[in-house]
């Protein structure tokens, strides 16, 4: 599978084109809308989420509630477009009209793509950069991830995500009894944190940052249970599935680090406390005594839960802005302010679920076939039985 997205933050719509989704997958708009609503939630979101009511439209590839195997086109309209038709319209405008709008951006914001993108593409108005580099684009990435989640769920594979840290406040009690327990407790929290006490402190940290005109980041974790042994490969660097997951998480706006399993903590432990001892029994087949490696060995899944963490930096748009330089006058100014969130870590947790789910679903189709859901299911069942008795 592969997908492309198109659209700007204040353009008429966001679009995703998905190719390679198997036929006969039951898929409804509400499957996507549920995930879009999750992305819009979470404590610390800004006013934009009060304007947009994200809903998906299928314009191809789905008929009578099932995928056909043809490319799927997903569209999410921007409600705010009505206020930006002149500024973001496709039709040419005169220089006088451009000046009258007073919306030409020449002051790049530290931490954003503004200046680098303007230099790369030769734009004197940096709105051409910030509109596309905006995290608003993750709307349709979540929509694509929702399709991947539906594929996984149809094959008995579940995805969950939660927040481990916001603004230096760390969750301590993050154990859960089942994937359903993880999902329900995360969803019940305003900051998607399993530790209620830490969650309240996270809310207080977000409030303090907002009051101070600042922003804070954090750490999210995605867990996938039920993935079969042997997804990915060790034979070439670009076929290692954990590497693909790392790239997918790093591609999310504002993410600056990724861990698989215990990640960087492995550097301070001896090997005897890092590697997972192998067990076998007739019912489960091969398992591991621990899961420090997050479900991966040699770039391949080993049948244990997949555990991926991502680090999100504070959002760089601040209501107490840092200094920057006007590209026209070269004078120092306080950076321009676009409408923003004080903290988007809970929402980013949903985005992380989406991109991880996509890579896992893609790896499954690569190994077990990609034409029809019934064939894929049969191939996985046969493979799992062979692996159990190997």
C-alpha positions in Angstrom: 0.0 0.0 0.0 1.0 3.6 -0.4 -0.7 7.0 0.0 -0.2 10.6 -0.9 -1.8 13.6 0.7 -2.6 17.0 -0.7 -4.0 20.3 0.7 -3.2 23.3 2.7 -4.1 24.3 6.3 -6.5 27.0 5.1 -7.3 25.6 1.7 -10.7 24.2 0.7 -10.0 20.6 1.6 -7.4 18.0 2.5 -7.2 14.9 0.3 -5.5 11.5 0.6 -5.2 8.9 -2.2 -4.7 5.4 -1.0 -3.5 2.7 -3.4 -3.2 -1.0 -2.7 -6.0 -1.4 -0.1 -7.4 -5.0 -0.5 -10.8 -5.7 -1.8 -13.7 -6.7 0.5 -12.6 -4.7 3.5 -15.7 -3.5 5.3 -15.2 0.3 5.5 -17.6 3.0 6.5 -17.2 6.8 6.9 -17.8 6.5 10.6 -14.7 4.2 10.9 -12.6 7.2 9.7 -14.7 9.9 11.5 -14.1 8.3 14.9 -10.4 8.6 14.4 -10.6 12.2 13.1 -12.6 13.1 16.2 -10.0 11.5 18.5 -7.3 13.6 16.7 -9.2 16.8 17.4 -9.6 16.1 21.1 -7.2 16.2 23.9 -6.4 18.9 26.5 -4.4 21.9 25.2 -5.9 22.2 21.7 -6.4 25.6 20.2 -9.3 27.5 18.7 -8.9 25.9 15.3 -10.4 22.6 16.6 -13.5 24.6 17.6 -13.9 25.7 14.0 -13.3 22.4 12.2 -15.6 19.4 12.5 -13.6 16.9 10.5 -15.7 14.4 8.5 -14.5 12.2 5.7 -16.0 11.7 2.3 -15.1 8.8 0.1 -14.9 9.8 -3.6 -13.6 6.5 -5.0 -12.7 3.0 -4.1 -15.5 2.2 -1.7 -18.9 0.8 -2.8 -21.8 -0.2 -0.7 -19.7 -0.3 2.5 -16.8 -2.3 1.1 -13.5 -1.6 -0.6 -13.3 -2.6 -4.3 -9.5 -2.9 -4.6 -9.3 0.3 -6.6 -7.6 3.5 -5.3 -9.5 5.1 -2.4 -9.8 8.9 -2.4 -10.6 10.5 1.0 -11.6 14.1 1.3 -11.9 16.2 4.5 -13.2 19.7 4.0 -11.8 22.7 5.9 -14.7 24.7 7.4 -12.4 27.7 7.9 -11.9 28.0 4.1 -14.8 30.4 3.8 -12.7 33.0 5.6 -9.6 32.4 3.4 -10.9 32.2 -0.1 -9.2 35.5 -1.2 -6.0 34.8 0.6 -5.7 31.1 -0.4 -7.6 31.1 -3.7 -6.1 29.6 -6.9 -6.9 32.5 -9.2 -4.3 35.2 -9.8 -4.5 38.5 -7.9 -2.7 41.8 -8.4 0.1 43.1 -6.2 -2.3 45.8 -4.9 -4.8 43.2 -3.8 -1.9 41.2 -2.2 -0.9 44.3 -0.2 -4.5 45.1 0.7 -4.8 41.7 2.4 -1.8 42.5 4.6 -1.2 38.8 5.0 2.1 38.4 3.3 4.4 36.7 5.7 8.1 37.7 5.7 9.0 36.9 9.3 9.9 33.2 9.7 9.0 31.6 13.0 11.9 29.7 14.9 11.3 26.0 14.8 9.1 26.0 11.8 9.8 25.2 8.1 9.2 28.8 7.1 12.7 30.1 6.4 14.2 26.9 5.1 11.3 26.2 2.8 11.2 29.8 1.5 14.9 29.6 0.6 14.5 26.1 -1.0 11.4 27.0 -3.1 12.1 30.8 -3.6 9.0 32.1 -2.0 9.0 35.7 -0.6 5.6 35.1 1.0 6.2 32.3 3.5 2.5 31.5 3.7 3.3 29.2 0.7 5.4 27.2 3.1 3.5 27.3 6.4 0.2 26.3 4.8 1.5 22.9 3.6 4.0 22.3 6.5 1.2 22.8 9.0 0.2 19.8 11.2 -3.3 20.2 9.8 -2.0 17.8 7.1 -2.0 15.0 9.7 -5.8 15.0 9.5 -5.8 12.9 6.3 -2.8 10.9 7.6 -5.0 9.8 10.5 -7.7 9.0 7.9 -5.3 6.8 6.0 -4.3 5.2 9.4 -7.9 4.5 10.2 -8.1 2.4 7.0 -5.0 0.5 8.1 -6.5 0.0 11.6 -9.6 -1.5 10.0 -7.4 -3.9 8.0 -5.5 -4.9 11.2 -8.7 -5.3 13.3 -10.2 -7.5 10.6 -7.2 -9.8 11.0 -7.3 -9.8 14.9 -4.6 -7.2 15.4 -5.3 -4.3 17.8 -3.6 -0.9 18.1 -3.5 1.3 21.2 -1.7 4.5 22.2 -1.2 6.6 25.2 0.9 9.5 26.6 3.9 8.8 28.8 5.1 12.4 29.5 4.0 16.0 29.0 6.2 19.0 30.0 8.4 16.9 32.2 5.5 15.3 34.0 6.0 11.5 33.7 3.4 8.8 34.0 4.4 6.1 36.5 1.5 3.7 36.7 1.1 2.7 33.0 0.4 -1.0 33.4 -2.7 -2.4 31.7 -4.6 -5.7 31.8 -5.4 -5.9 28.1 -5.4 -3.9 24.9 -9.1 -3.0 25.6 -8.1 -1.7 29.0 -5.3 0.4 27.5 -7.7 1.8 24.8 -10.5 2.6 27.2 -8.4 4.2 29.9 -6.4 6.3 27.4 -9.7 7.4 25.8 -11.2 8.4 29.1 -8.2 10.7 29.9 -8.1 14.3 28.6 -4.4 13.9 28.0 -4.6 10.2 27.0 -2.6 9.2 30.1 -3.1 5.8 31.9 -1.8 7.3 35.2 -4.7 9.5 36.6 -2.5 11.4 39.0 0.1 12.2 36.4 -2.7 13.1 34.0 -3.9 15.8 36.3 -0.4 17.2 36.7 -0.1 17.2 32.9 -3.2 19.3 32.6 -1.8 21.7 35.2 1.4 21.9 33.2 -0.5 22.7 30.0 -2.5 25.4 31.8 0.7 27.0 33.1 2.3 27.0 29.7 -0.7 28.5 28.1 -0.9 31.2 30.7 2.7 32.0 30.1 2.3 32.2 26.4 4.5 29.1 26.0 4.1 25.5 24.7 5.2 22.1 26.0 6.0 18.7 24.3 6.1 15.1 25.5 6.4 11.4 24.8 3.7 9.1 23.3 3.7 5.3 23.1 2.0 3.1 20.5 1.4 -0.6 21.2 0.2 -3.2 18.6 -0.8 -6.7 19.7 -1.4 -9.7 17.5 1.1 -9.1 14.7 2.5 -12.4 13.4 6.2 -13.4 13.5 8.3 -12.4 10.6 7.0 -9.1 9.3 9.9 -7.1 7.8 13.3 -8.6 6.9 16.9 -8.6 7.9 18.3 -9.0 4.3 18.5 -5.3 3.4 18.5 -2.1 5.4 15.4 -0.7 3.7 13.4 -3.8 4.5 13.8 -3.7 8.3 10.3 -2.9 9.6 11.5 -1.2 12.8 13.4 1.2 10.7 10.3 1.9 8.7 8.4 2.5 11.9 11.1 4.9 13.1 10.9 6.9 9.8 7.1 7.0 10.0 7.0 8.4 13.5 9.8 10.9 12.7 7.7 12.1 9.8 5.0 13.4 12.1 5.2 17.2 12.6 7.4 18.2 15.6 8.6 14.7 16.4 12.3 14.6 17.2 13.1 11.1 18.5 11.9 7.5 18.3 12.4 4.4 20.5 11.6 0.8 20.0 11.0 -1.1 23.2 13.2 0.2 26.0 15.1 2.2 23.3 17.9 4.4 24.7 17.6 2.8 28.1 19.4 -0.3 26.6 22.6 1.8 26.5 22.9 1.7 30.3 21.9 -1.9 30.9 24.1 -5.1 30.5 23.0 -7.5 27.7 21.6 -9.9 30.3 19.0 -7.3 31.2 18.2 -6.3 27.6 17.7 -9.4 25.5 14.5 -11.3 25.8 14.7 -15.0 26.7 12.9 -17.3 24.3 10.0 -19.6 25.6 7.8 -22.2 23.9 4.6 -24.0 24.8 2.2 -26.0 22.7 -0.6 -23.5 22.9 1.2 -20.2 22.2 4.3 -21.5 20.3 7.4 -19.2 20.6 7.2 -16.2 23.0 9.6 -14.1 25.0 10.0 -13.9 28.8 10.2 -10.1 28.6 9.7 -7.6 25.8 12.5 -5.1 26.2 13.1 -5.1 22.4 9.6 -4.0 21.7 8.5 -6.9 19.5 11.5 -6.7 17.1 14.7 -8.7 16.5 16.8 -8.3 13.4 14.4 -5.8 11.8 11.5 -8.4 12.0 8.6 -8.9 14.4 9.0 -11.7 16.9 5.3 -12.1 17.8 5.5 -10.0 21.0 3.6 -6.7 21.3 5.1 -4.0 19.1 6.1 -1.0 21.3 7.1 2.3 19.7 7.6 5.6 21.4 8.0 9.1 19.9 9.2 12.4 21.3 7.3 15.5 20.4 9.0 18.9 20.8 7.0 21.9 22.1 4.9 23.5 19.3 7.1 26.3 17.9 4.3 28.9 17.5 4.3 30.8 20.7 2.0 33.6 22.0 5.2 34.9 23.7 7.2 34.7 20.4 10.9 34.4 20.0 12.9 36.8 17.9 13.3 36.3 14.2 14.5 38.3 11.2 12.3 39.9 8.5 13.6 38.5 5.2 12.7 41.8 3.4 14.2 44.4 5.9 16.7 42.0 7.7 15.5 43.7 10.9 14.9 41.8 14.1 11.2 41.3 15.1 9.2 39.1 17.4 8.1 36.2 15.2 4.6 36.2 13.7 1.8 34.3 15.5 -0.5 31.9 13.8 -3.4 30.3 15.8 -1.9 27.4 17.7 -2.1 24.9 20.6 -0.3 25.1 23.9 0.2 21.4 23.7 -0.7 18.9 21.0 0.8 15.7 22.5 -2.5 13.9 23.2 -3.5 14.6 19.6 -0.1 13.5 18.4 -0.6 10.2 20.1 -3.5 9.5 17.7 -1.4 10.5 14.7 1.4 8.2 15.9 -1.1 5.3 16.1 -2.1 6.0 12.5 1.4 6.0 11.0 2.5 2.9 12.9 -0.7 1.1 12.0 -0.1 1.9 8.3 3.4 0.5 8.3 2.3 -2.7 10.1 -0.7 -3.2 7.7 1.6 -2.6 4.7 4.1 -5.2 6.0 1.3 -7.7 6.4 0.1 -7.2 2.8 3.6 -7.5 1.6 4.1 -10.9 3.2 0.6 -12.4 3.0 -0.9 -11.0 -0.2 -2.8 -7.8 -0.9 -5.8 -8.6 -3.2 -8.5 -10.0 -1.0 -9.1 -9.9 2.7 -10.3 -13.5 2.9 -7.1 -14.8 1.2 -4.9 -12.6 3.5 -6.7 -14.0 6.6 -6.2 -17.6 5.4 -2.5 -17.0 4.7 -1.9 -15.5 8.2 -3.7 -18.3 10.0 -1.7 -20.9 8.1 1.6 -19.0 8.8 0.8 -18.7 12.5 0.1 -22.4 12.8 3.4 -23.3 11.1 5.3 -20.8 13.3 3.7 -22.4 16.5 4.9 -25.9 15.5 8.2 -24.9 13.9 
